[in-house]
Amino acid sequence: MNEFTVKEEVFALTEVMKSKFTAFVIPLKSLDTFKTRLEEIKKANPKARHVVYAYRFEMNSKSNDDGEPRGTAGRPILDLLHKKSLNNTAIIVVRYYGGIQLGAGRLLRTYVTSVVNAINKAEIVEL
């Protein structure tokens, strides 16, 4: 099965019930690229409530919910990377809490929607 990545970094903003979700889709040359970009995004968004992520790089994959209810953020993003056959790719989503609880179902759907919006903006290339 063919594997893909994105040509260059893209992002998309999604707003639901006053919470703002910015999803970044990032091509990876190494795991250090991911770690550096994650720190840059965290530093640029110090007031963000959550910075969740998932990545696939060669044989490695990882996800993190960053305090969101278990299974509502990182894991669904990682599942999308697998479903879209994206490898050597990271997705980082920055969430600014808008003061309204979304509930686990809506939260999960919003993370997935924000990531799909960003992936749809990306130019997908074969590895």
PyRosetta script that sets phi, psi and omega in degrees:
from pyrosetta import init, pose_from_sequence

init()
pose = pose_from_sequence("MNEFTVKEEVFALTEVMKSKFTAFVIPLKSLDTFKTRLEEIKKANPKARHVVYAYRFEMNSKSNDDGEPRGTAGRPILDLLHKKSLNNTAIIVVRYYGGIQLGAGRLLRTYVTSVVNAINKAEIVEL")
pose.set_psi(1, 137.5)
pose.set_omega(1, -178.8)
pose.set_phi(2, -72.6)
pose.set_psi(2, 147.3)
pose.set_omega(2, 177.0)
pose.set_phi(3, -116.7)
pose.set_psi(3, 152.5)
pose.set_omega(3, -175.3)
pose.set_phi(4, -133.6)
pose.set_psi(4, 167.1)
pose.set_omega(4, 170.4)
pose.set_phi(5, -144.3)
pose.set_psi(5, -175.8)
pose.set_omega(5, 176.6)
pose.set_phi(6, -104.0)
pose.set_psi(6, 146.9)
pose.set_omega(6, -177.1)
pose.set_phi(7, -67.8)
pose.set_psi(7, -42.2)
pose.set_omega(7, 179.5)
pose.set_phi(8, -149.6)
pose.set_psi(8, 164.5)
pose.set_omega(8, -178.5)
pose.set_phi(9, -65.4)
pose.set_psi(9, 137.5)
pose.set_omega(9, 174.6)
pose.set_phi(10, -135.6)
pose.set_psi(10, 163.6)
pose.set_omega(10, 175.4)
pose.set_phi(11, -144.4)
pose.set_psi(11, 160.0)
pose.set_omega(11, 176.7)
pose.set_phi(12, -143.3)
pose.set_psi(12, 142.1)
pose.set_omega(12, 179.2)
pose.set_phi(13, -105.9)
pose.set_psi(13, 132.6)
pose.set_omega(13, 176.9)
pose.set_phi(14, -128.8)
pose.set_psi(14, 135.4)
pose.set_omega(14, 178.4)
pose.set_phi(15, -122.1)
pose.set_psi(15, 129.8)
pose.set_omega(15, 178.3)
pose.set_phi(16, -137.7)
pose.set_psi(16, 122.3)
pose.set_omega(16, 177.1)
pose.set_phi(17, 47.7)
pose.set_psi(17, 48.1)
pose.set_omega(17, 176.8)
pose.set_phi(18, 73.9)
pose.set_psi(18, -5.7)
pose.set_omega(18, 172.9)
pose.set_phi(19, -87.2)
pose.set_psi(19, 138.8)
pose.set_omega(19, 179.9)
pose.set_phi(20, -111.5)
pose.set_psi(20, 130.3)
pose.set_omega(20, -179.7)
pose.set_phi(21, -119.6)
pose.set_psi(21, 120.0)
pose.set_omega(21, 175.3)
pose.set_phi(22, -112.5)
pose.set_psi(22, 116.1)
pose.set_omega(22, -178.7)
pose.set_phi(23, -102.3)
pose.set_psi(23, 126.4)
pose.set_omega(23, 176.2)
pose.set_phi(24, -108.1)
pose.set_psi(24, 132.2)
pose.set_omega(24, 173.8)
pose.set_phi(25, -112.3)
pose.set_psi(25, 123.3)
pose.set_omega(25, -167.4)
pose.set_phi(26, -128.6)
pose.set_psi(26, 126.2)
pose.set_omega(26, 173.5)
pose.set_phi(27, -73.5)
pose.set_psi(27, 142.6)
pose.set_omega(27, -178.6)
pose.set_phi(28, -115.3)
pose.set_psi(28, 131.4)
pose.set_omega(28, 171.2)
pose.set_phi(29, -96.0)
pose.set_psi(29, -22.8)
pose.set_omega(29, 179.2)
pose.set_phi(30, -161.7)
pose.set_psi(30, 168.1)
pose.set_omega(30, 175.5)
pose.set_phi(31, -68.6)
pose.set_psi(31, -27.1)
pose.set_omega(31, 175.4)
pose.set_phi(32, -63.4)
pose.set_psi(32, -35.4)
pose.set_omega(32, 176.1)
pose.set_phi(33, -57.9)
pose.set_psi(33, -44.8)
pose.set_omega(33, 179.3)
pose.set_phi(34, -62.8)
pose.set_psi(34, -50.0)
pose.set_omega(34, -177.1)
pose.set_phi(35, -59.5)
pose.set_psi(35, -41.9)
pose.set_omega(35, 179.1)
pose.set_phi(36, -64.3)
pose.set_psi(36, -46.5)
pose.set_omega(36, -177.4)
pose.set_phi(37, -67.1)
pose.set_psi(37, -38.8)
pose.set_omega(37, 177.6)
pose.set_phi(38, -59.5)
pose.set_psi(38, -46.1)
pose.set_omega(38, 179.4)
pose.set_phi(39, -64.4)
pose.set_psi(39, -39.4)
pose.set_omega(39, 177.9)
pose.set_phi(40, -61.9)
pose.set_psi(40, -43.8)
pose.set_omega(40, -179.0)
pose.set_phi(41, -67.2)
pose.set_psi(41, -41.8)
pose.set_omega(41, 177.6)
pose.set_phi(42, -62.1)
pose.set_psi(42, -43.0)
pose.set_omega(42, -179.4)
pose.set_phi(43, -65.0)
pose.set_psi(43, -36.7)
pose.set_omega(43, -179.7)
pose.set_phi(44, -75.7)
pose.set_psi(44, -14.2)
pose.set_omega(44, -177.0)
pose.set_phi(45, -130.0)
pose.set_psi(45, 59.9)
pose.set_omega(45, -174.3)
pose.set_phi(46, -66.1)
pose.set_psi(46, -20.9)
pose.set_omega(46, -178.9)
pose.set_phi(47, -95.8)
pose.set_psi(47, 2.6)
pose.set_omega(47, 178.0)
pose.set_phi(48, -66.1)
pose.set_psi(48, 140.2)
pose.set_omega(48, 179.6)
pose.set_phi(49, -74.2)
pose.set_psi(49, -40.1)
pose.set_omega(49, -177.6)
pose.set_phi(50, -139.9)
pose.set_psi(50, 143.3)
pose.set_omega(50, 170.6)
pose.set_phi(51, -129.9)
pose.set_psi(51, 97.5)
pose.set_omega(51, -176.6)
pose.set_phi(52, -98.9)
pose.set_psi(52, 159.0)
pose.set_omega(52, -178.6)
pose.set_phi(53, -155.6)
pose.set_psi(53, 165.5)
pose.set_omega(53, 169.2)
pose.set_phi(54, -153.4)
pose.set_psi(54, 147.9)
pose.set_omega(54, 174.7)
pose.set_phi(55, -147.9)
pose.set_psi(55, 157.2)
pose.set_omega(55, 169.2)
pose.set_phi(56, -129.6)
pose.set_psi(56, 124.4)
pose.set_omega(56, 176.1)
pose.set_phi(57, -138.5)
pose.set_psi(57, 113.8)
pose.set_omega(57, -175.7)
pose.set_phi(58, 50.8)
pose.set_psi(58, -115.0)
pose.set_omega(58, -177.7)
pose.set_phi(59, -95.4)
pose.set_psi(59, 2.4)
pose.set_omega(59, -177.3)
pose.set_phi(60, -101.5)
pose.set_psi(60, 143.7)
pose.set_omega(60, 171.8)
pose.set_phi(61, -149.0)
pose.set_psi(61, 150.8)
pose.set_omega(61, -178.6)
pose.set_phi(62, -158.5)
pose.set_psi(62, 151.3)
pose.set_omega(62, 174.1)
pose.set_phi(63, -140.7)
pose.set_psi(63, 158.4)
pose.set_omega(63, -178.9)
pose.set_phi(64, -148.8)
pose.set_psi(64, 129.9)
pose.set_omega(64, -179.8)
pose.set_phi(65, -86.2)
pose.set_psi(65, -12.5)
pose.set_omega(65, 179.3)
pose.set_phi(66, 44.9)
pose.set_psi(66, 50.5)
pose.set_omega(66, 174.7)
pose.set_phi(67, 88.8)
pose.set_psi(67, -8.1)
pose.set_omega(67, 174.3)
pose.set_phi(68, -71.8)
pose.set_psi(68, 159.3)
pose.set_omega(68, 177.1)
pose.set_phi(69, -53.7)
pose.set_psi(69, 137.9)
pose.set_omega(69, -175.3)
pose.set_phi(70, -51.2)
pose.set_psi(70, 130.7)
pose.set_omega(70, 175.4)
pose.set_phi(71, 82.2)
pose.set_psi(71, 5.2)
pose.set_omega(71, -178.2)
pose.set_phi(72, -99.0)
pose.set_psi(72, -7.7)
pose.set_omega(72, -173.4)
pose.set_phi(73, -135.5)
pose.set_psi(73, -75.9)
pose.set_omega(73, -173.5)
pose.set_phi(74, -60.0)
pose.set_psi(74, -48.9)
pose.set_omega(74, -176.9)
pose.set_phi(75, -63.8)
pose.set_psi(75, -44.8)
pose.set_omega(75, 177.0)
pose.set_phi(76, -62.3)
pose.set_psi(76, -32.5)
pose.set_omega(76, 177.2)
pose.set_phi(77, -67.5)
pose.set_psi(77, -44.0)
pose.set_omega(77, 177.5)
pose.set_phi(78, -61.7)
pose.set_psi(78, -40.7)
pose.set_omega(78, 177.0)
pose.set_phi(79, -59.0)
pose.set_psi(79, -38.6)
pose.set_omega(79, 177.3)
pose.set_phi(80, -64.0)
pose.set_psi(80, -40.9)
pose.set_omega(80, 177.3)
pose.set_phi(81, -58.4)
pose.set_psi(81, -43.2)
pose.set_omega(81, 177.8)
pose.set_phi(82, -65.9)
pose.set_psi(82, -46.8)
pose.set_omega(82, -177.3)
pose.set_phi(83, -60.0)
pose.set_psi(83, -38.3)
pose.set_omega(83, -178.7)
pose.set_phi(84, -89.1)
pose.set_psi(84, 3.8)
pose.set_omega(84, -178.9)
pose.set_phi(85, 56.2)
pose.set_psi(85, 36.6)
pose.set_omega(85, 177.7)
pose.set_phi(86, -91.1)
pose.set_psi(86, 123.8)
pose.set_omega(86, 177.2)
pose.set_phi(87, -126.5)
pose.set_psi(87, 164.8)
pose.set_omega(87, -175.0)
pose.set_phi(88, 51.0)
pose.set_psi(88, 41.8)
pose.set_omega(88, -175.9)
pose.set_phi(89, -140.2)
pose.set_psi(89, 140.4)
pose.set_omega(89, 174.5)
pose.set_phi(90, -121.9)
pose.set_psi(90, 150.1)
pose.set_omega(90, 173.0)
pose.set_phi(91, -127.8)
pose.set_psi(91, 127.5)
pose.set_omega(91, 177.6)
pose.set_phi(92, -124.1)
pose.set_psi(92, 129.8)
pose.set_omega(92, 178.7)
pose.set_phi(93, -120.2)
pose.set_psi(93, 124.4)
pose.set_omega(93, 178.3)
pose.set_phi(94, -98.7)
pose.set_psi(94, 126.7)
pose.set_omega(94, 179.2)
pose.set_phi(95, -117.6)
pose.set_psi(95, 124.7)
pose.set_omega(95, 169.5)
pose.set_phi(96, -101.5)
pose.set_psi(96, 118.7)
pose.set_omega(96, -177.2)
pose.set_phi(97, -70.8)
pose.set_psi(97, 132.1)
pose.set_omega(97, -177.0)
pose.set_phi(98, -97.5)
pose.set_psi(98, 4.1)
pose.set_omega(98, 176.7)
pose.set_phi(99, 94.2)
pose.set_psi(99, -2.0)
pose.set_omega(99, -180.0)
pose.set_phi(100, -119.9)
pose.set_psi(100, 125.2)
pose.set_omega(100, 177.2)
pose.set_phi(101, -65.8)
pose.set_psi(101, 131.0)
pose.set_omega(101, -178.7)
pose.set_phi(102, -91.1)
pose.set_psi(102, -22.1)
pose.set_omega(102, -173.9)
pose.set_phi(103, 81.4)
pose.set_psi(103, 152.9)
pose.set_omega(103, -173.8)
pose.set_phi(104, -59.9)
pose.set_psi(104, -43.9)
pose.set_omega(104, -177.9)
pose.set_phi(105, -64.1)
pose.set_psi(105, -49.3)
pose.set_omega(105, 180.0)
pose.set_phi(106, -66.7)
pose.set_psi(106, -36.6)
pose.set_omega(106, 178.4)
pose.set_phi(107, -61.4)
pose.set_psi(107, -48.6)
pose.set_omega(107, 178.4)
pose.set_phi(108, -58.6)
pose.set_psi(108, -48.0)
pose.set_omega(108, -179.4)
pose.set_phi(109, -62.3)
pose.set_psi(109, -37.2)
pose.set_omega(109, -179.4)
pose.set_phi(110, -69.3)
pose.set_psi(110, -42.1)
pose.set_omega(110, 175.8)
pose.set_phi(111, -60.3)
pose.set_psi(111, -46.4)
pose.set_omega(111, -179.8)
pose.set_phi(112, -62.1)
pose.set_psi(112, -45.2)
pose.set_omega(112, 179.4)
pose.set_phi(113, -61.0)
pose.set_psi(113, -43.1)
pose.set_omega(113, -179.0)
pose.set_phi(114, -63.3)
pose.set_psi(114, -39.5)
pose.set_omega(114, 179.2)
pose.set_phi(115, -68.9)
pose.set_psi(115, -44.1)
pose.set_omega(115, 178.6)
pose.set_phi(116, -60.4)
pose.set_psi(116, -41.3)
pose.set_omega(116, 177.3)
pose.set_phi(117, -58.7)
pose.set_psi(117, -42.4)
pose.set_omega(117, 179.5)
pose.set_phi(118, -69.3)
pose.set_psi(118, -44.7)
pose.set_omega(118, 179.3)
pose.set_phi(119, -60.2)
pose.set_psi(119, -39.0)
pose.set_omega(119, 179.8)
pose.set_phi(120, -64.5)
pose.set_psi(120, -24.0)
pose.set_omega(120, 176.8)
pose.set_phi(121, -82.4)
pose.set_psi(121, -17.7)
pose.set_omega(121, -173.6)
pose.set_phi(122, -81.8)
pose.set_psi(122, 151.3)
pose.set_omega(122, 169.7)
pose.set_phi(123, -90.8)
pose.set_psi(123, 115.5)
pose.set_omega(123, -177.6)
pose.set_phi(124, -88.1)
pose.set_psi(124, 131.7)
pose.set_omega(124, 179.6)
pose.set_phi(125, -128.1)
pose.set_psi(125, 149.7)
pose.set_omega(125, 179.4)
pose.set_phi(126, -77.0)
pose.set_psi(126, 141.7)
pose.set_omega(126, 177.1)
pose.set_phi(127, -77.1)
pose.dump_pdb("model.pdb")
